[in-house]
């Protein structure tokens, strides 16, 4: 079994901290605090019964000017916050893309015996149901491209008309119908009314996308089967993400399949070498090279 990755803070919290840190550097919060303290001091002075009419009028004028300055500073801060939020979110999104696609720990697969199990319970060698040539079959999991139980990640939640609910990262590939055939596209490109391929008992049916939203879930998992496909929450998906097409990704994994056929134990050992943050060493190297070439 591969070593589990170290827990780290989720991307939503990272974004929030990055936004606040960047805003603190602008000095708006400090300036606003100073202005509000001055306004409070004037409000206190205005309560003095011994003030002359002239003094009160001057304080009221100063208070009104301060209020204008506070309002202006607040508007500047809001504008700056929006720009920072957009920039930080883009940085976080790019980091997520660099890490590759996957499913949450709560995702459901079906094993050879027909039992529903959370993907987090899977190990190398376990057999899971897949769709091959429009038929339901069982294949072994030969490796994991990514497995990190403690991470909290943002996922797309794709709900179908037949109430199949798939949670998947936006860059993971899944199959939709294009010109009458199954085509693997990134989940972010899936649209409402697109046709998916789903498991219905022991057969394969088509199902239309009803809605797409975003959720945060714990755990990130990317198991790989011999065919490079897997049924997750009864939906036909690829085991790969969009650095390459599904076909080219599957060809690139040919060496991994060859090692599996020779000795699954050797493949497990190799997968543990250089493992970092849930990624096998060979996978991180290959992903980095493909990203640079893509």
C-alpha positions in Angstrom: 0.0 0.0 0.0 1.3 3.5 -0.8 2.2 5.8 2.0 -0.6 8.3 2.7 0.2 11.9 2.0 0.6 14.4 4.9 -2.5 16.4 5.7 -2.5 19.9 4.5 -4.9 22.8 4.6 -7.6 22.9 1.9 -7.6 25.2 -1.1 -10.6 27.2 0.1 -8.7 28.1 3.3 -5.5 28.8 1.4 -7.4 31.2 -0.8 -9.0 33.0 2.1 -5.6 33.4 3.9 -3.9 34.6 0.7 -6.6 37.2 0.2 -6.3 38.5 3.8 -2.5 38.5 3.7 -2.5 40.5 0.5 -5.1 43.0 1.8 -3.1 43.5 5.0 -0.1 44.5 2.8 -2.2 47.2 1.1 -2.6 49.0 4.5 -6.3 49.6 4.0 -7.3 47.9 7.2 -4.8 49.9 9.2 -5.9 53.2 7.7 -9.5 52.4 8.2 -8.9 51.5 11.9 -7.1 54.9 12.4 -9.9 56.8 10.7 -12.7 55.1 12.7 -10.8 55.8 16.0 -10.7 59.5 15.0 -14.4 59.4 14.3 -15.1 57.8 17.7 -13.0 60.5 19.4 -15.1 63.2 17.7 -18.3 61.5 18.7 -17.1 61.5 22.3 -16.1 65.1 22.2 -19.5 66.1 20.8 -21.1 64.8 24.0 -19.3 67.5 26.0 -22.0 69.9 27.3 -19.5 72.7 27.7 -18.8 73.0 23.9 -19.7 76.2 22.3 -21.9 76.3 19.2 -18.9 77.1 17.0 -16.8 74.2 18.4 -19.7 71.8 17.8 -20.1 72.9 14.2 -16.4 72.5 13.6 -16.4 69.0 15.1 -19.5 68.0 13.1 -17.8 69.3 9.9 -14.6 67.3 10.8 -16.8 64.2 11.5 -18.6 64.5 8.1 -15.2 64.8 6.3 -13.9 61.7 8.1 -17.1 59.8 7.1 -16.4 60.7 3.5 -12.8 59.6 3.8 -13.9 56.3 5.5 -16.4 55.6 2.7 -13.9 56.3 0.0 -11.3 54.0 1.7 -13.9 51.3 2.1 -14.7 51.5 -1.6 -11.0 51.3 -2.5 -10.6 48.3 -0.2 -13.6 46.5 -1.8 -12.2 47.1 -5.3 -8.8 45.9 -4.2 -10.3 42.8 -2.5 -12.1 41.9 -5.7 -8.9 42.1 -7.7 -7.0 40.1 -5.1 -9.7 37.5 -4.9 -9.6 37.0 -8.6 -5.8 36.7 -8.6 -5.6 34.3 -5.7 -8.4 32.1 -7.0 -6.6 31.9 -10.3 -3.4 30.9 -8.6 -5.2 28.2 -6.6 -7.0 26.9 -9.7 -3.7 26.7 -11.6 -2.1 24.8 -8.7 -5.1 22.3 -8.7 -4.6 21.8 -12.4 -1.0 21.1 -11.9 -1.9 18.3 -9.4 -4.1 16.4 -11.8 -7.7 15.0 -11.7 -9.3 12.8 -9.2 -12.4 11.8 -7.1 -13.3 12.4 -3.4 -13.0 9.7 -0.8 -16.8 9.4 -0.7 -17.0 8.4 -4.4 -18.7 5.0 -4.9 -17.3 2.2 -7.0 -18.7 -1.3 -7.4 -16.4 -4.3 -6.9 -16.4 -7.7 -8.7 -19.0 -9.1 -6.2 -21.4 -6.2 -7.0 -20.9 -4.5 -3.6 -20.8 -0.7 -3.4 -17.7 0.6 -1.7 -16.2 4.0 -1.1 -13.2 4.7 -3.3 -11.2 5.3 -0.2 -11.4 1.6 0.6 -9.8 0.6 -2.6 -6.3 -0.9 -2.8 -4.1 -2.1 -5.6 -5.4 -5.5 -6.8 -9.0 -4.9 -6.0 -11.3 -5.5 -8.9 -13.9 -2.8 -9.8 -16.6 -2.5 -12.5 -15.8 -0.7 -15.7 -17.5 -0.2 -19.1 -15.7 -1.8 -22.0 -17.4 -2.0 -25.5 -20.7 -1.0 -23.9 -20.6 -3.9 -21.4 -20.1 -4.0 -17.7 -16.9 -5.8 -16.7 -14.6 -6.2 -13.7 -10.9 -5.2 -13.8 -8.1 -4.8 -11.2 -6.8 -1.5 -9.9 -3.1 -1.6 -11.0 -1.9 1.6 -9.3 -3.0 5.0 -8.0 -1.9 8.2 -9.8 -2.9 10.1 -6.6 -4.1 9.0 -3.2 -4.3 11.5 -0.3 -7.0 10.9 2.3 -6.7 14.0 4.4 -6.9 16.7 1.7 -10.1 18.8 1.3 -10.6 19.7 -2.3 -13.1 21.4 -4.6 -15.0 19.1 -7.0 -17.6 19.6 -9.7 -20.9 17.9 -8.7 -22.6 16.6 -11.8 -26.2 15.5 -11.3 -28.1 13.6 -14.0 -31.7 13.2 -14.8 -31.7 9.6 -13.4 -30.2 11.0 -10.2 -26.6 9.8 -10.7 -24.3 12.2 -8.8 -20.7 12.3 -9.8 -18.1 14.4 -7.9 -14.9 14.9 -9.9 -12.2 17.5 -10.3 -12.6 19.8 -13.3 -9.6 18.5 -15.2 -10.4 14.8 -14.9 -11.6 13.2 -18.1 -15.1 11.6 -18.4 -17.1 10.2 -21.2 -19.9 12.0 -23.0 -21.7 11.3 -26.2 -20.3 13.1 -29.3 -21.7 12.3 -32.7 -23.1 9.0 -31.4 -19.8 7.9 -29.8 -18.2 8.1 -26.4 -15.6 10.9 -26.2 -13.4 11.7 -23.2 -13.5 15.4 -22.2 -12.4 17.3 -19.1 -15.2 17.5 -16.6 -15.1 21.3 -16.8 -16.3 21.1 -20.4 -19.4 19.0 -19.6 -22.6 21.0 -20.1 -26.2 20.6 -18.9 -28.0 18.2 -21.3 -24.8 16.4 -22.3 -25.3 12.7 -22.5 -23.3 10.4 -20.2 -22.9 6.7 -20.1 -24.1 5.1 -16.8 -24.5 1.7 -15.2 -28.1 0.5 -14.9 -28.2 -2.9 -13.3 -26.1 -5.2 -15.5 -26.4 -3.0 -18.6 -25.3 0.4 -19.9 -27.7 3.3 -20.4 -27.5 6.9 -21.5 -28.3 9.7 -19.0 -28.5 13.4 -19.5 -26.8 16.0 -17.3 -29.3 17.9 -15.2 -27.2 20.3 -13.2 -23.6 21.1 -12.4 -22.4 22.7 -9.1 -19.3 22.9 -7.0 -18.7 21.2 -3.6 -15.8 20.6 -1.2 -15.1 17.0 -0.2 -12.4 15.2 1.8 -9.9 12.9 0.2 -8.5 12.8 -3.3 -8.1 9.5 -5.2 -7.2 8.5 -8.7 -7.1 4.8 -9.2 -6.0 3.3 -12.5 -7.5 0.1 -14.0 -6.1 -2.0 -16.9 -8.5 -0.4 -19.4 -7.9 3.1 -18.1 -11.7 3.5 -17.3 -13.7 3.2 -14.2 -17.3 3.4 -13.1 -17.6 6.0 -10.3 -21.1 6.6 -8.8 -22.3 4.5 -11.8 -20.9 7.0 -14.3 -18.4 6.0 -17.0 -15.2 8.0 -16.5 -11.6 7.9 -17.5 -8.7 7.2 -15.1 -6.8 10.1 -16.5 -6.8 13.9 -16.6 -6.4 16.3 -19.5 -2.6 16.7 -19.8 -3.0 14.3 -22.7 -6.1 12.8 -24.4 -7.5 9.6 -22.9 -6.1 7.5 -25.7 -2.6 9.0 -25.4 -2.6 8.8 -21.6 -3.6 5.1 -21.8 -0.7 4.5 -24.2 1.7 6.3 -21.9 0.6 3.9 -19.1 1.5 0.9 -21.2 4.8 0.5 -19.3 2.8 0.4 -16.0 0.5 -2.3 -17.3 3.5 -4.3 -18.6 5.1 -4.2 -15.1 1.7 -5.2 -13.6 1.5 -8.3 -15.8 5.1 -9.3 -14.9 4.6 -8.7 -11.1 1.9 -6.6 -9.4 4.2 -6.6 -6.3 7.0 -4.9 -8.2 4.6 -2.3 -9.5 3.4 -1.6 -5.9 7.0 -1.2 -4.8 7.8 1.2 -7.6 4.6 3.2 -6.9 5.9 3.8 -3.3 9.4 5.1 -4.5 9.6 8.8 -4.3 6.0 9.2 -3.2 5.2 12.7 -2.1 1.8 14.3 -1.2 0.0 11.2 -2.5 1.8 11.0 -5.9 4.2 8.2 -6.8 7.6 9.5 -7.8 7.3 8.2 -11.4 3.9 9.8 -11.8 5.1 13.2 -10.6 8.1 13.1 -13.0 5.9 12.0 -15.9 3.3 14.6 -15.1 5.8 17.3 -14.9 7.4 16.4 -18.3 4.0 16.1 -20.0 2.9 19.4 -18.6 6.0 21.1 -20.0 5.4 19.5 -23.4 1.7 20.0 -23.6 
